[in-house]
Structure formats: C-alpha cells, structure tokens
Amino acid sequence: MSLAKTPTPTKPSFPQDPPVSRWREFGLFVADVLYNVVVIVVLVVLIRTFLVSPFKVVGSSMADTLENNEYILIDRLSYRISEPKRGDPIVFLPPITNKDGAKFDELVTTNEAGLATLDTHLLRSRKRVIYCKLKPLQNLWFCQEGIKKDDLAYFQPVDSETYTAGSSIRWDQHQKKLVTADEADAEQITFTGAPSTSYAVRIYDPLGPEYFVKRIIGVPGDTIRIENGRVYVRPQNASDFYELSETYLNSENELNTYYKRLPDQRDVVVPEGHFFVMGDNRGHSNDSRHWFSPIDESYSPFLDQSSIGGKVLVVLWPFNHVRLVDSGLLDSLNDQ
C-alpha cells in the first residue's frame, strides 16, 4: 500500500517595506532631536515665566537672610492668584535712574519744520545698541534691544561738534515723550523741536536693567513710621501702630533701622498698587527709605506692584547653604 506524500506547508509571504535609506534615517533622527529640544525649550520658558525662576544674589543688602553670590529660586505663580504680603522677600525691577544705561544714545538734527526721526531698527542692525539686559550676550542678534511702547525718550539741544555718547546731560533742560505703539512697531521715533537744531536723544526702558531683592514692609493702605531704629506699621483699618518683630534681622541690624525724612515728615502712607520695601541689611541697603528716584521725577519711597517678579522661595546654591526663605514673623499684621 502506498501513501501519498504530504506536501510541506509553505510560509505565507507578505509584501516587504521598501528599504529606508540611511539619509532618511538620519533625517528622522535629527527631526526627533529637534522636536524634543523645542518641547524642552518651550517648557523651560513657560516654567520660568509663570511658575519658578532662578536668580543670583548680587550684593549684601539682604544679609544674613541672603548672601552675595547665592542662587535662589523665586515663585512667580503666587502673585498671579494672590496679593503680596508684609514680610515677603521679593525680586523686582526698580525704576530706571540716570545712572543706568540707555538703550540708545544718539544725535539727531531736526529739519526746517522742527521734525526729526530716529530709526532704531537701523541702529540695531549696525549694533549701535549700548544697553542689553543680557550683557555677556549683548553683541548677539537676539540680545539687540529694540524699543517698545511706553519707553522713555529724552532729548535736548546740544552742540553737535562737541557732543559724544554718554556725556552728561542737564536733566532740568530736557524734553520727554513716551514711545507710542505705532512708533514701537515701526522702530522709528519722531521728535519735535526747534528748526535745524541738533538734539541728543536717549531712550530708556522705564524699569532698571537688573533685578533687586528686598523685603515687603508696607502694603497698600499701611502707614509706616520709623523711629529710634525701630519700624512701626499701622494697617489701613487699624487705629494703632504695631512695632514689627523683625526676627530675620541680625544683631548688627536689629533696632538699627533709620530713615532720612523731610523735616515735616514723620509717617508715610503706602498708596494703592504700591509697596514699601527694605533690605534686611538695613545699614547697607538702597531701598524705599532713600532710593527710588526716577530720572526726572522727585524721590518716591514706593515700589509699583507691576515691577514685582516674584517671591523668594529657597536658596539653591551653594549646596551646604540650601534652605527655605520664610517671610518673617509678620503674620499677625497680615491678618489686620
């Protein structure tokens, strides 16, 4: 008896994918890397803008709470959903002063009708900018400062043959204007002056180029009194002054807070939308007591709330000094 041979089963065949070239694989790899880099950069920017940001402490105005060259982390979110409180250590941009650098310092000449235009786009393209918030990178294209709405533009007549950028200006003789939105978009600022006259033009950001760190002492509505080295606060709805128990001050600064007031000035009342701030190193701090002096305006002891960048949370570096930074013992006053 013969048996039929069972056929050997064959494997099903499937269509093969076309071979992927090495260049295509490399291109896909590069695209994947770039995609991840973009995602990371976007996340970092969003986190630094809306959540937390690192800063380096420069100077000793907050000693012993914060020391020179320490790195801190600030909370940007809290003040978007709540108001700053007394005792909070904060980072902020101060008002610009005539000691700070200008974005542009140029010489222009008006025509017979008394008009002149400063082309800031042309100046940026020639790298004529002398101000940049990222000073080590100021010669790179992305750090060339332009103008923006509400920048301060100062101009005054000068001798075009003797004037040089950075030379002194009589601020009591200047004229001033705010940059408009249209001028900022066009990167051209128009000035009106005497016909056929040379003007020195300086353009400033309304806020200083560097962040400062101080502590909030008075909030809107508070009355501040400084006497015999002590600090007193009367909240808006209170009838009495409270002496601050400033446990964050070291032995050198404790009971040694002084304020050079005007002869007829005893107390200061903090206006709406502003704060009274001081450094913890009271004898070595430029703050609300004698410092906020914009270029052409009289001294004001108050910090605008819009200038506040965030609240100091923690010291990150050096590692052996890592610590939380608290808001001091002002909680009883914050409940007033």
Sequence and secondary structure as in RCSB ss.txt:
>XXXX:A:sequence
MSLAKTPTPTKPSFPQDPPVSRWREFGLFVADVLYNVVVIVVLVVLIRTFLVSPFKVVGSSMADTLENNEYILID
RLSYRISEPKRGDPIVFLPPITNKDGAKFDELVTTNEAGLATLDTHLLRSRKRVIYCKLKPLQNLWFCQEGIKKD
DLAYFQPVDSETYTAGSSIRWDQHQKKLVTADEADAEQITFTGAPSTSYAVRIYDPLGPEYFVKRIIGVPGDTIR
IENGRVYVRPQNASDFYELSETYLNSENELNTYYKRLPDQRDVVVPEGHFFVMGDNRGHSNDSRHWFSPIDESYS
PFLDQSSIGGKVLVVLWPFNHVRLVDSGLLDSLNDQ
>XXXX:A:secstr
                     HHHHHHHHHHHHHHHHHHHHHHHHHHHHHTEEEEE  SSTTTTTS TT EEEEE
SSHHHHS   TT EEEE  B  TTS  SEEEEEE  TTSEEEEEHHHHHHTT     SSGGGTTSGGG     TT
 EEEEEE  TTT  TT    GGG EEEE  HHHHHHTEEEEE STT EEEEEEE SB SS EEEEEEE TT EEE
EETBEEEEE TT SS EE   TTS TTTTT B     TT  EEE  TTEEEEE SSGGG  STTT    TTS   
  EEGGGEEEEEEEEEESGGG EE    S HHHHT 
